[in-house]
């Protein structure tokens, strides 16, 4: 599978995200630039930035399709192990 690696930042964290050509990325810009979410839509991002198929791939989600809100983090793990400081953390 061929992929394009794209650098992204979220706050202080830097990520390299692999975008595969198999998925339709719609009008979302490949590198930088801006993207306007249409009225009545939301732009969703997965919590595993390096391995999430989210709005960067399939575009905005109609607000009518949103059925709930995340209230807390149940589990958080990375290659070094469990991230106990995030376990059962309430999302504000």
Secondary structure, DSSP 8 states (H G I E B T S, - for coil): --EEEEEEEETTEEEEEEEETTS--TT--SSS------TTEE----SSGGG--SHHHH--EEGGG------EE---EETTEE-TTTTTEE--
